[in-house]
Amino acid sequence: MTNNTQTISQKIYRLLDNGERRDDIQLALVEEGYEPMEITELIAETVKIRHEKRRTIGLQLILAGAAICFSSFLITITSSFTQSSFPYVLFGLTGVGTVVIFAGFMKIF
């Protein structure tokens, strides 16, 4: 039963990656002879796991972007007391950090 469940889950992952809708996946698997209730539960769990992975990656990107922005702030503050040019650090690293943060938001939402 475990191998059967894993192969069904792999099929569901593949179909979701191909852009299929949940209803279409359920109809296709019911036509193959699987139980409708089991398929509904497996699709729900598969989608939940998929969203959880994306959310985790998104949060990691947001934290990395915040760390980049904070380090840019620290470097800018410390280099402002010297004669060196700091706009590249200010705008460059802050821009990179902001892009990484928005990439994280795109993964979450």
C-alpha positions as CSV (number, residue, x, y, z in Angstrom):
1,M,0.0,0.0,0.0
2,T,2.9,2.4,0.8
3,N,4.5,2.0,-2.7
4,N,1.1,2.4,-4.3
5,T,0.5,5.6,-2.3
6,Q,4.0,6.9,-3.3
7,T,3.4,6.2,-7.0
8,I,0.0,8.0,-6.8
9,S,1.6,10.9,-5.0
10,Q,4.3,11.1,-7.7
11,K,1.7,11.1,-10.4
12,I,-0.1,13.9,-8.6
13,Y,3.1,15.9,-8.4
14,R,3.8,15.4,-12.1
15,L,0.3,16.4,-13.1
16,L,0.4,19.5,-10.8
17,D,3.7,20.5,-12.3
18,N,2.2,20.2,-15.8
19,G,-0.5,22.7,-14.8
20,E,-3.4,20.3,-14.4
21,R,-6.3,21.4,-12.1
22,R,-7.3,19.3,-9.0
23,D,-10.6,18.3,-10.5
24,D,-8.9,17.0,-13.7
25,I,-6.4,15.1,-11.7
26,Q,-9.1,13.5,-9.6
27,L,-11.1,12.5,-12.6
28,A,-8.1,11.0,-14.4
29,L,-7.1,9.0,-11.3
30,V,-10.7,7.8,-10.7
31,E,-10.8,6.6,-14.3
32,E,-7.6,4.6,-13.6
33,G,-9.5,2.8,-10.8
34,Y,-8.4,4.6,-7.6
35,E,-10.8,5.3,-4.8
36,P,-12.3,8.9,-5.0
37,M,-11.9,9.6,-1.3
38,E,-8.3,8.4,-1.2
39,I,-7.5,10.5,-4.2
40,T,-9.1,13.6,-2.7
41,E,-7.1,13.3,0.5
42,L,-3.8,12.6,-1.4
43,I,-4.3,15.6,-3.7
44,A,-5.0,17.8,-0.6
45,E,-2.0,16.6,1.2
46,T,0.2,16.9,-1.9
47,V,-0.8,20.5,-2.5
48,K,-0.3,21.3,1.2
49,I,3.2,19.9,1.2
50,R,4.0,21.8,-2.0
51,H,2.8,25.1,-0.6
52,E,4.7,24.4,2.6
53,K,8.0,23.9,0.7
54,R,7.4,27.1,-1.3
55,R,6.6,29.0,1.9
56,T,9.8,27.8,3.6
57,I,12.0,28.8,0.6
58,G,10.2,32.2,0.5
59,L,10.9,32.9,4.2
60,Q,14.5,31.9,3.7
61,L,14.8,34.4,0.8
62,I,13.2,37.1,2.9
63,L,15.6,36.6,5.7
64,A,18.6,36.5,3.4
65,G,17.4,39.7,1.8
66,A,16.9,41.4,5.2
67,A,20.4,40.3,6.2
68,I,21.9,41.8,3.0
69,C,20.0,45.0,3.6
70,F,21.2,45.2,7.2
71,S,24.8,44.5,6.2
72,S,24.5,47.2,3.5
73,F,23.3,49.6,6.3
74,L,26.3,48.7,8.5
75,I,28.8,49.0,5.7
76,T,27.3,52.3,4.7
77,I,27.4,53.7,8.2
78,T,31.0,52.6,8.8
79,S,32.3,53.8,5.4
80,S,30.5,57.2,5.8
81,F,33.1,58.1,8.5
82,T,36.0,57.5,6.1
83,Q,36.9,59.3,2.8
84,S,35.8,56.3,0.7
85,S,32.9,56.4,-1.7
86,F,29.9,54.5,-0.2
87,P,27.0,55.1,-2.6
88,Y,27.8,51.9,-4.5
89,V,27.5,49.9,-1.2
90,L,24.3,51.9,-0.3
91,F,22.5,51.5,-3.5
92,G,24.0,48.3,-4.8
93,L,23.6,46.0,-1.8
94,T,20.3,47.6,-0.7
95,G,19.0,47.0,-4.2
96,V,20.2,43.4,-4.2
97,G,18.6,42.8,-0.8
98,T,15.3,44.3,-1.9
99,V,15.2,42.1,-5.0
100,V,15.9,39.0,-2.8
101,I,13.1,40.0,-0.4
102,F,10.6,40.5,-3.2
103,A,11.6,37.1,-4.7
104,G,10.8,35.6,-1.3
105,F,7.4,37.3,-1.4
106,M,6.8,35.9,-4.8
107,K,7.5,32.4,-3.6
108,I,5.1,32.8,-0.6
109,F,2.2,34.5,-2.5
